[in-house]
Amino acid sequence: MGKETKAITTIDNWGPKALVIGGAIGAAVGVAAAYLLVQRARAEGAPKMSVGEGVKIGVLVFGLLRSITNL
């Protein structure tokens, strides 16, 4: 294997690493959010969310993902 082939292989290998790291970070953030929600529910009772609040959260998450893709 020549140097050119090795360099191309190294450059093309970043995709799976990014997916694994992004998945791990996403899972950690999701678990942290769920933990905070459970702690709040124990203190204040079951959480109540309206449809409007759910839509707002969805739009915020979509905007965050859009910002990340523009980096």
C-alpha positions, 0 to 999 in steps of 0.5 A: 500500500502506497502513501497515497492510498493510506492517506485516502483511507485515513481521510475517509475513516472519519465518518464512523468515528463521528457517528459513534462519538455523536451517538455517545454524546447524544445518549449521555445528554438524553440520560441526563435530561431524563434524570433531571426530569425524574428528579423534578417529578419526584419533587413536584409531581408528574410533569404536564406538557401541553401540545404547544410546549411539545411543538416549541421543544421540537422546533428548538431541537430542530434549530439546534441540529440545523446550527450544528450542521452549519458549523 
